[in-house]
Amino acid sequence: MIKNPWPVIIVFLFILVCWTGCASTSSSKTKNTASATSSEASDTSISQKKEDIRKLIIVSGNADSILLSLQQFYDNQLTLIIQRNRPDLSQETLKLLRQQWRDEIKRIVEEPGGLLDYIIPIFNSHFTHQEIKDWLSFYESPLGKKIKSIQPSMMEESNLATERWSRKIDPVLYEWLKERLKKEGIIIP
């Protein structure tokens, strides 16, 4: 279980940004965004673009990655709440509550007005409809399918690497802070 979801979220965003370039064709890269936006002015095409963005977020596996990170983060919160308020609950009851909690988080993320609806406008503002379609095509390609299949293990490996790096850098940062504060007359042990 991930104790801190931020490294996973940061890695997810990094992967998302890195693979953005892979999905675009050279012709779609040279399009003028303003002319692309004006050609997509009809409500039908805007609605279709948003549906394609939703599909992209799901097909790419990014929705699952975000959901897993949120569920793990909120699992920890649920456990703390239960331990403080009802330490007498059995592990079986806690397990059942966790599953229902995860299902509820999934519902809230995916329902209209959920997290995906907050993410869609971000994609909408940065990509033309054609770029979204190209990106979807990429995820249907052999390389796209490979990336999707290995993404969870890459995320886990990246999270472990981030944790190892963090343990290495924490003492360095602590010493820097200690020295910096010492110059200000503040002594910390």
C-alpha positions as CSV (number, residue, x, y, z in Angstrom):
1,M,0.0,0.0,0.0
2,I,1.3,3.4,-0.9
3,K,1.9,5.6,2.2
4,N,2.2,8.8,0.2
5,P,0.4,9.0,-3.2
6,W,2.3,12.0,-4.4
7,P,5.3,10.2,-5.9
8,V,2.9,8.0,-7.9
9,I,0.9,11.0,-9.0
10,I,4.1,12.8,-10.0
11,V,5.3,9.8,-12.0
12,F,1.9,9.4,-13.6
13,L,2.0,13.1,-14.7
14,F,5.6,12.6,-16.0
15,I,4.7,9.6,-18.0
16,L,1.6,11.4,-19.3
17,V,3.7,14.3,-20.5
18,C,6.4,12.1,-22.0
19,W,4.0,10.1,-24.1
20,T,2.1,13.1,-25.3
21,G,4.6,13.6,-28.0
22,C,4.4,10.0,-29.1
23,A,0.7,10.3,-30.0
24,S,0.9,13.3,-32.2
25,T,1.6,13.0,-35.9
26,S,3.9,15.6,-37.5
27,S,0.9,17.1,-39.4
28,S,-1.1,17.6,-36.2
29,K,1.8,19.2,-34.5
30,T,2.0,21.9,-37.1
31,K,-1.7,22.8,-36.9
32,N,-2.5,26.1,-35.6
33,T,-4.4,25.6,-32.4
34,A,-6.7,28.6,-33.0
35,S,-7.8,27.2,-36.4
36,A,-8.2,23.7,-35.0
37,T,-10.4,25.2,-32.2
38,S,-12.5,27.2,-34.7
39,S,-13.0,24.0,-36.8
40,E,-14.4,22.3,-33.7
41,A,-16.9,24.9,-32.9
42,S,-20.1,22.9,-33.1
43,D,-21.6,21.4,-30.0
44,T,-21.6,17.9,-31.5
45,S,-17.8,17.9,-32.2
46,I,-17.0,19.4,-28.7
47,S,-19.2,16.7,-27.1
48,Q,-17.5,14.0,-29.2
49,K,-14.1,15.4,-28.3
50,K,-14.9,15.3,-24.6
51,E,-16.1,11.7,-25.0
52,D,-12.9,10.8,-26.8
53,I,-10.9,12.4,-24.0
54,R,-12.8,10.4,-21.4
55,K,-12.1,7.3,-23.5
56,L,-8.4,8.2,-23.8
57,I,-8.0,8.6,-20.0
58,I,-9.7,5.2,-19.5
59,V,-8.0,3.3,-22.4
60,S,-4.5,4.6,-21.5
61,G,-4.9,3.1,-18.0
62,N,-4.5,6.5,-16.4
63,A,-7.9,6.5,-14.9
64,D,-7.1,3.2,-13.2
65,S,-3.7,4.5,-11.9
66,I,-5.3,7.6,-10.5
67,L,-8.1,5.6,-8.9
68,L,-5.7,3.1,-7.4
69,S,-3.6,6.0,-5.9
70,L,-6.7,7.6,-4.4
71,Q,-8.1,4.4,-3.1
72,Q,-4.8,3.6,-1.4
73,F,-4.5,7.1,0.1
74,Y,-8.0,7.1,1.4
75,D,-7.7,3.5,2.7
76,N,-5.0,4.9,5.0
77,Q,-7.4,7.7,6.1
78,L,-10.2,5.2,6.7
79,T,-8.0,3.0,8.8
80,L,-6.9,6.0,10.9
81,I,-10.5,7.1,11.4
82,I,-11.6,3.6,12.4
83,Q,-8.7,3.1,14.8
84,R,-9.4,6.4,16.5
85,N,-13.1,6.0,16.8
86,R,-13.9,2.3,16.7
87,P,-10.8,0.3,17.6
88,D,-13.1,-2.6,18.6
89,L,-14.1,-3.3,15.0
90,S,-12.9,-6.7,13.7
91,Q,-10.4,-7.0,10.9
92,E,-13.1,-8.7,8.8
93,T,-15.4,-5.7,9.3
94,L,-12.6,-3.3,8.5
95,K,-11.9,-5.3,5.3
96,L,-15.5,-5.1,4.3
97,L,-15.6,-1.3,5.0
98,R,-12.4,-0.9,2.9
99,Q,-14.0,-2.6,-0.1
100,Q,-17.2,-0.6,0.1
101,W,-15.0,2.6,0.6
102,R,-13.0,1.7,-2.6
103,D,-16.2,1.1,-4.5
104,E,-17.6,4.5,-3.3
105,I,-14.4,6.3,-4.3
106,K,-14.6,4.6,-7.8
107,R,-18.2,5.7,-8.2
108,I,-17.4,9.3,-7.1
109,V,-14.4,9.5,-9.5
110,E,-16.3,8.1,-12.5
111,E,-19.8,9.6,-12.0
112,P,-20.8,12.8,-13.9
113,G,-19.2,15.7,-12.0
114,G,-16.5,13.3,-10.7
115,L,-12.7,13.6,-11.0
116,L,-12.6,12.7,-14.7
117,D,-14.9,15.6,-15.5
118,Y,-12.3,17.9,-13.8
119,I,-9.4,16.4,-15.9
120,I,-11.2,16.4,-19.2
121,P,-11.1,20.3,-19.6
122,I,-7.3,20.2,-19.0
123,F,-6.9,17.8,-22.0
124,N,-9.4,19.8,-24.0
125,S,-7.5,23.0,-23.6
126,H,-4.1,21.5,-24.6
127,F,-5.0,19.1,-27.5
128,T,-7.1,19.3,-30.6
129,H,-9.7,16.7,-31.3
130,Q,-7.4,15.2,-34.0
131,E,-4.5,14.9,-31.5
132,I,-6.8,13.1,-29.1
133,K,-7.9,10.7,-31.9
134,D,-4.2,10.2,-32.8
135,W,-3.4,9.5,-29.1
136,L,-6.2,7.0,-28.9
137,S,-4.8,5.3,-32.1
138,F,-1.5,5.1,-30.4
139,Y,-3.0,3.2,-27.5
140,E,-4.4,0.7,-30.0
141,S,-1.0,0.2,-31.5
142,P,1.4,-2.6,-30.2
143,L,3.6,0.0,-28.4
144,G,0.6,1.6,-26.8
145,K,-0.7,-1.7,-25.6
146,K,2.7,-2.6,-24.2
147,I,3.0,0.7,-22.4
148,K,-0.5,0.2,-20.9
149,S,0.4,-3.4,-19.8
150,I,3.6,-2.4,-18.1
151,Q,2.6,0.9,-16.7
152,P,1.4,-0.4,-13.3
153,S,4.7,-2.2,-12.7
154,M,6.7,0.8,-13.9
155,M,4.7,3.0,-11.5
156,E,5.5,0.6,-8.6
157,E,9.2,0.5,-9.6
158,S,9.2,4.3,-9.9
159,N,7.6,4.6,-6.5
160,L,10.2,2.4,-4.9
161,A,13.0,4.3,-6.6
162,T,11.5,7.6,-5.4
163,E,11.3,6.2,-1.8
164,R,15.0,5.0,-2.0
165,W,16.1,8.3,-3.4
166,S,14.1,10.1,-0.7
167,R,15.8,8.2,2.1
168,K,19.2,9.1,0.5
169,I,18.4,12.8,0.1
170,D,16.5,13.4,3.4
171,P,19.7,13.5,5.5
172,V,21.4,15.9,3.0
173,L,18.4,18.2,3.1
174,Y,18.2,18.0,6.8
175,E,21.9,19.0,7.1
176,W,21.4,21.8,4.7
177,L,18.4,23.1,6.7
178,K,20.3,22.7,9.9
179,E,23.2,24.7,8.6
180,R,21.0,27.4,7.1
181,L,19.0,27.9,10.3
182,K,22.3,27.9,12.3
183,K,23.3,31.0,10.3
184,E,20.1,32.6,11.5
185,G,20.9,31.7,15.1
186,I,18.4,28.8,15.2
187,I,19.9,25.6,16.5
188,I,18.1,22.3,15.8
189,P,19.4,18.9,17.0
